[in-house]
Amino acid sequence: MRVARRHRRDVADELTEVPERGDPQLAVDIGAVLDRLSPQHRAILVLRDLEGLDGKAVGELLEVELGTVKSRAAPPGGGHPPALTAVSR
């Protein structure tokens, strides 16, 4: 397991360029990432990070507790990948 975590950090460390908001490839990349998520995780990330709703509003809309929103939005190891963080700003 330790090797897998180390590998994930290596991939993130290799990210040197974050695409600009209007970059068409960015939409393709985000779509590919979202397609790999479960519907529950996808809904929370889209509402919170792309639509800009706060955790409480997302929870109310999806009828789940705030803690559920937080746990589903947090990737293992904590923090968003740099590319997703840049998109949500």
N, C-alpha and C positions, 0 to 999 in steps of 0.2 A: 504494500500500500504506500509506503513511503516513496517508492520510485515513481508511482503515478502522480503524487502531489508534486514531486520535484519536476517532473516532466511538464505539468501544467504551468508551473512558474517559468520554466524555460520558454515556453510558447509565448506567454505574456511578456516576458522580457524582450523577445524578438520584435514585438510590435513597436515600430519606430515612427510610423506615420498614421495618424488618425484622419480618416476621410472628412472632408468638409460636409456640412449639412446638406447641401444641394447636389452632392455627388450621386449620380444614378446607381453606381455600384453599391453605395451604402444601403439603399433600399433592398437590393438583392441580398446583400449580406444579412441585414436584419431579418428579412423574410426567411432566409435559410435557418437562422438561429431560432426564430419563433416556431418554425415548423417542427423542430426537434423537441419542443416542450409539450407537456401535457396541456390539455385545454384549460385546466384550472390555473396552472402556472402562467400560461400565455395570457389569459384574461387579466390577471393581476399586473403583469409587467406592462402590457399595453395600456391599461387604464392609468397606472401609476407613473410609469416612466415616459410613455409617449404622449398620453393625453393630459398628463400633469395633475391628476387627482391626488389628493393626499390619502394616506392609508385608511383613515376613518371613512372617507367617502367611498373608497373602493370596497371596504368591508360592508358598508350599508347597501351599496348597489348589488353586490354579489351575495348578500345575506350570509356573510361569514364574520367571525370575530376578528378584531384588529390583530391579535396575535397570529392568526392564520394567515392574514395578509403579509405580515412581516416575515413569517417563516417561509412562506412560498416565494417571496420576492428575494430572499437572501440566498445567494449561491453557497455551496459548500466552501468553507474557508473564509467566507465574508467578503464584502465589497463587490462592486460590479466590475466586469471586464472593462478595460479602458475604452473600448470602442462603444459599448452600450452607454457608459457614463457620458461620453461626448455627445451622443445622440439625444440624451434626455435633458441636456442643458438648453 
